[in-house]
Amino acid sequence: MEIASFDSYCFHFNEGSPTAAELKEMLREYELTPVIFHNSKGRHSAWQPSDVTHFVEAWEAKMAQLPALGIRMMSMVCGERNTRDDQEEQLDAVARAYDEVAEHAKGLGIRTVLEVPHVYTIVPRPEQVYGMLDRISSDNVGILIDSSHWGVIGYDLDEYLDRIGDRLWHVHLRDSRGVDTADRKQQLELTPGDGIVDFRAFGKALDRVEYQGNVSLEFEYRDMTLEAIEAEYDAGLAHLAECGWDLPDTVRY
């Protein structure tokens, strides 16, 4: 699988700092081209109408800032994983919310994606994703696949890619370790090579369906020095290269 460019960045940008203006200047200074925005507004319980309403309001309010930043894609997540008996009703409620946000986004020239399957949401299995997609009517809803969730869940990636077809609009790369449970004890933010993800198989699966979209290197680190973070990036890039991922000649690690 080829990583075409590193002139893109996955940035978690909420209220406070950076402001939209500060982020725009930051991107200009580092010559970065943003390709997708991931909103984070806490957990939403799909069985609570007020939580679903809050999701719609929060996402529509935030996406108003994106066109000025040149960001034309936004991920959506609503509905925390649970074992309640009303799973179908929850899926119905979330699908309606996704349709509303996606259609609003379309008017702003923004594409929306669902990061699914996802171990923390009400669609942790491909079968549940298919059920969600059957409920969604908007053509402005695509799929984002995260290698770390695939590693933990262990679903058949080839079958999944065949089922979602041209809805695959974005990919995250990071490693993981843990058991597919709802306890949030999984390690989902590991450097490639430190977990259980088979990046060679992951890349081959994307090559098979001729995926040509963007790939975000979602390496997330907390409470580390810049030197230590750079070392993690170097190790992660080296591991991806060893697994057959083609990196641009301009990338050094």
N, C-alpha and C positions, 0 to 999 in steps of 0.2 A: 504494500500500500504506500502511496506517495503522499507525503506532507508537502503540499505545493508551496506554502508560504508561511512565514512566521510573522507577517505583518498584520496579525490579528490577535485579539486578546479577550479573554473572558474576565469581566470585571464585575465584582459585586458592589453596586453603587446604590445606596439607600438614602435616607434623609440625613441632613447634617453635612458632614465633610467626607468626600468632596462634593461640592455643589455641582450642578450641571456645567456652569461656566468653568469651574476649576478642573473638572474632568476633561472638558473640551481642550483646555490649555495643556493639560498633562499629556493627552493623546498626541497633540500637535508637537509638543516638545520632544517626545520619544519616537515620533514618526510611526505611531501605531494606528492601524485601521480597525476600529471595532466592528465585529460582525454579529454579536448576539449579546443580549442582556438577560441576566438571571435575577429576578426579583426575589426578595426574602422578607416576608412579612409575618413570620411566625407560623404556627400550625393552624390548620383549619379543619374542623370536624364536619364532615359532609352531612351528618344527621342533624346539624344545627343550622337552620335557615339563616340565622344572623351571621354565622361564620362564612357561609357561601356568599351572602350579600357583601360582606366585608372584602372577600377575595375579589369580587367583580369591581368594587369601588377602588380598591387599592391598585389593582393592575391597570385599570383604565386611567387613573390619575397619574401613575408613574410613566406610562407609555407616551403621555403627552410631551414629555421632555426628550424623548428619544430621537425624533426626526432632526432636531437641531444638532445633535451629536453625530448624526450619520449612521445611527444604529437602526437596522432594518429587520431585526429578528428578536423575538422575546420569548422566553420559556414560560410555561404556565404550570403551576402545581397547586392542586386543591384536593383535600380529602386525605386525612391521616389514616394509616392502616389500623384496622380494628377487627374484632370478631363478632360484632353485633349481627342480629338476625335480619336486619334490613339492608343488606348489601345492594340489592337491585335498586331500591329507592335512592340509596346514596349515589350510585352510578348515574341514575337519571338526573339527580340534582346537579351533580358536577358537570355532566355533559351539557346541560342547559347553560350553566355558567360559562363553560368553555366556548360554546357557540356565541354567547353574547359578547365576550371579550374579543374573540377572534374577528367577529364582524366589525366591532369598533376599531380594532387594529387595522383591518383592511382599508378603512377610510383614511388612515394615516400612512398607508403604504408600508405597514409592518407585518411581517409574517410571524405566526405564533407556532410554537412547538411544545409537545409534551415529552418530558423526560421519563420514558417508560420502557419496560417495567422498572419499578423503583421500589426498593425494599421498605421504604418508610410510608408509602402511599397506599390507597385502596386498590391500586392495580399493580401488585407485586408479581403477577404471573402473566405470561403472554395471553392466556385465555381471557383474562379480565381486560387486558388492553383491547382485544378484538371486540369484546362486548361494549367497551367505551366507544370505540370507533364506529360501531354500528349505530350508536345513539347520536353521534355528532353529525350535524347536517352541513356545517360550514366547510368550504373547500380551502379555508385559510388555517387549517390545523395540520401540522406535520409532526414527525416523530424525531426525537433526539435519543440516540442510544449512548449510554455511558458504560464503558468497559468495566468499571468497578462494580456496578450493579450486576452486570452479566456474570462476572466472576463469582459473586456470592450466590446469586440465584441459580446459575447453572442451566439456563434454558437452552433449547436447540436454536442457535443463532441463525443457521441457514434456513430453517423452517420459518423463523420469525421474519427474516428479511424478505423471504418470498411472499409472506402474507401481507406485510405492510407495503411492499412495492415502492412506488414513487413517493410515498409519504415520508421517506427518510430524508430529512433536511439538514441534520447536523449530528456530529459525533464528539463525545468527550473521551479523552484518554487519561486514565489514572489507574493505579493498582488498588487491590483490596484484599481483605482477609476476614473470615468470619462465617457464621452460620446464618442461613436465611430465616430469620425470626423477626418479630416485631419489637424486640427489646432495645433496639438502637445501640447494641454493643459491637456492631461490626466496625471494622476499620476500613473506611471508604476513601481515605485521602492519602494513600501511600504512593511513594515514588515507583514508577515502573521497574520491576525487578525485585521489589521488596514484598510482594504478595503472591497471590495465586493466579492472577490473570495470565492467560496464554495469548500474548500479543501477536505471536506469529499466526495463530489460528484466527484471531480477531481480524487481522489485516487481510488474510486470504479470503475470509468471508465477505469483506467489503469489496475486495477486488472482483470476486465472482459476480457480484451484482453491479459492477462497474460504477461504484459510488464516486461521484466527482465533486461533492460538496466540501465545505470547510470542516476542519478538525481542530478542536481546541485542546491544547495541552493543559489540562486542569490540575496543575500541581499546586496544592494548597499547603502552606506551612504557617505555624503559629509559634510565637515566642522563640524565634531563631535569629541568629545574626545573618546579615546579608551574605557573608562569606559561606556560611553553612547552607543557606538556601541555594546559592550558586553551585555548590558541590552536589546538592541533590539534583538540580537541573542537569548538570553534566552527567551524573550517573544514570538518570532517567533517559536522557537522549541516547546515551551509549547503548543502553539496553534495547531501546526501540530499534536502533540501527542493527544490532545483533539479531533482532527478530525479523529483519527484512524490510523494515520501513525505510523508504528513501527520503533522506533529509536534504534540504537545499544546500548547495555548495557554500553558501554564505554563512551557514550555521557552524559554529565552533563549540566543541565540548571536550 
